[in-house]
């Protein structure tokens, strides 16, 4: 029977679960990491796991969203820094490029390049979890658009097209090895061209 925890205990245990599961996911992968391994590393009963998550896939998704949220906080700081030197489209290019390089520090994000695993994760999400991811993406796009407006730029396409462009750059980045030695330069060229087309002076 799962133990009932106080709110403080819940917060403490959840942080520990996320920390330990991240280590396990990065070492063994999501498929090979069992709930048994996770609860053993945290020191709680298996039944208690379900006080926090419906599945290990749900936990992995939560971890990914937390990483992406931290990345976005950093990229907002980077964007403001680059805007001291460049116009908005170029500053955005450098900002997004720096965010992409952040993936080297967060290998867990590379599971986003595994369609089968992504499908498995998504299929086990409840509606609230799915909505959190959608809202987080929308919030990121909106933050970029608000800064663009303050700098006198407007978006020439829909926000969904802009978001799709950001996702496309991410997918190309993690598959650079398939492109060859020129993949880095090609991606930077595409980002520059896309942002200059997507954002024009108002």
C-alpha positions in Angstrom: 0.0 0.0 0.0 1.4 3.4 -1.0 2.3 5.7 1.9 0.7 9.1 2.3 3.1 11.9 2.4 2.9 15.5 3.6 3.2 18.2 0.9 6.8 18.9 2.0 7.7 15.2 1.8 6.0 15.1 -1.7 8.1 17.9 -3.0 11.3 16.5 -1.5 10.7 13.0 -2.8 9.7 14.2 -6.3 12.9 16.2 -6.6 14.9 13.2 -5.6 12.9 11.0 -8.0 13.6 13.3 -10.9 17.3 13.6 -10.0 17.8 9.9 -9.7 15.7 8.9 -12.7 17.6 11.4 -14.9 20.8 9.6 -14.0 19.3 6.2 -14.7 17.7 7.3 -18.0 20.9 8.8 -19.2 22.9 5.7 -18.2 20.6 2.9 -19.3 17.9 4.6 -21.5 14.2 4.9 -20.7 13.3 1.4 -21.9 15.9 -0.4 -19.8 15.2 1.7 -16.7 12.5 0.0 -14.6 10.3 1.6 -12.0 11.9 -0.8 -9.5 15.3 0.7 -10.2 14.0 4.2 -9.8 12.2 3.6 -6.4 15.2 1.7 -5.2 17.6 4.6 -5.9 15.2 7.0 -4.1 14.4 4.7 -1.2 10.6 4.5 -1.5 8.1 1.7 -2.0 7.1 0.9 -5.5 3.5 1.7 -4.8 4.5 5.2 -3.7 5.8 5.9 -7.2 2.2 6.2 -8.4 1.5 9.0 -6.0 3.7 11.1 -8.4 3.5 9.6 -11.9 1.4 7.2 -13.8 4.4 5.7 -15.6 8.2 6.1 -16.1 7.4 7.6 -19.5 5.4 10.3 -17.7 8.3 11.0 -15.5 10.7 11.2 -18.5 8.4 13.7 -20.2 8.3 15.8 -17.0 12.1 15.8 -17.0 12.3 16.9 -20.6 9.9 19.7 -20.0 11.9 20.9 -17.0 15.1 20.8 -19.0 13.4 22.8 -21.8 12.1 25.3 -19.4 15.6 25.9 -18.0 16.9 26.2 -21.5 14.3 28.8 -22.3 15.2 30.9 -19.3 18.8 30.8 -20.5 17.9 31.7 -24.1 15.9 34.7 -23.0 19.1 36.0 -21.2 21.1 35.2 -24.3 18.7 36.9 -26.6 18.9 40.1 -24.6 22.6 39.9 -24.6 22.9 39.4 -28.4 20.5 42.2 -29.0 23.1 44.6 -27.6 25.2 43.8 -30.8 22.8 42.6 -33.5 19.4 43.3 -35.0 16.6 40.9 -34.0 16.8 38.2 -36.7 20.6 37.8 -36.3 20.4 37.9 -32.5 17.7 35.2 -32.6 19.9 33.1 -34.8 22.8 33.2 -32.3 20.3 32.6 -29.4 18.7 29.5 -31.0 22.1 28.2 -32.0 23.4 28.5 -28.4 20.3 26.7 -27.2 20.9 23.9 -29.7 24.4 23.5 -28.4 22.9 23.1 -24.9 21.9 19.6 -26.0 25.4 18.5 -25.6 25.0 19.0 -21.9 21.6 17.3 -21.8 21.7 13.9 -23.5 18.2 13.1 -22.4 16.9 15.5 -25.0 18.2 13.3 -27.7 15.3 10.8 -27.1 13.2 13.4 -29.0 14.9 12.1 -32.1 13.5 8.6 -31.5 10.0 8.5 -33.1 9.1 5.1 -31.7 10.1 6.1 -28.1 8.4 9.5 -28.5 5.2 7.7 -29.5 5.4 5.5 -26.5 5.9 8.4 -24.2 3.1 10.5 -25.8 0.7 7.5 -25.7 1.1 7.3 -21.9 0.6 10.9 -21.2 -2.6 12.1 -19.6 -4.3 15.3 -21.0 -2.9 17.6 -18.4 0.7 16.4 -19.1 0.2 16.9 -22.8 -1.3 20.3 -22.3 1.7 21.4 -20.3 4.0 20.6 -23.2 1.8 22.4 -25.7 1.5 25.5 -23.4 5.3 25.5 -22.8 6.0 25.6 -26.6 3.4 28.3 -27.1 4.9 30.4 -24.3 8.4 30.1 -25.8 7.1 31.3 -29.1 5.2 34.1 -27.5 8.2 35.3 -25.6 10.2 35.5 -28.8 7.4 37.4 -30.6 7.0 39.9 -27.7 10.7 40.8 -27.8 10.6 41.1 -31.6 7.7 43.5 -31.4 9.6 45.6 -28.8 12.5 45.8 -31.3 10.2 46.9 -34.1 10.0 43.6 -35.9 6.9 41.6 -37.0 6.4 38.0 -37.9 5.5 37.4 -41.5 4.0 34.0 -41.1 1.8 32.4 -38.4 3.3 31.5 -35.0 2.8 27.8 -35.8 5.1 28.2 -38.8 7.7 29.9 -36.6 7.4 27.1 -34.0 7.7 24.5 -36.7 10.9 26.2 -37.9 12.4 26.0 -34.4 11.5 22.4 -34.2 13.0 21.7 -37.6 16.3 23.3 -36.6 16.3 21.1 -33.6 15.8 17.9 -35.6 18.5 18.9 -38.1 20.9 19.7 -35.4 20.7 16.3 -33.7 21.1 14.6 -37.1 24.1 16.6 -38.2 26.2 13.5 -38.5 24.0 12.2 -41.3 24.6 15.4 -43.3 28.4 15.4 -43.1 31.1 17.9 -42.3 29.2 20.8 -43.8 26.1 20.2 -41.7 27.0 22.8 -39.1 27.5 25.6 -41.7 24.4 24.5 -43.6 22.2 24.7 -40.5 23.5 28.1 -39.6 22.8 29.3 -43.2 19.3 28.0 -43.0 18.6 29.6 -39.7 19.9 33.0 -40.9 17.8 32.8 -44.1 14.7 31.7 -42.2 14.8 34.3 -39.5 15.5 37.1 -41.9 12.4 35.9 -43.9 10.2 35.4 -40.8 11.0 38.7 -39.1 10.9 42.1 -40.9 10.8 45.6 -39.7 7.3 46.7 -38.8 
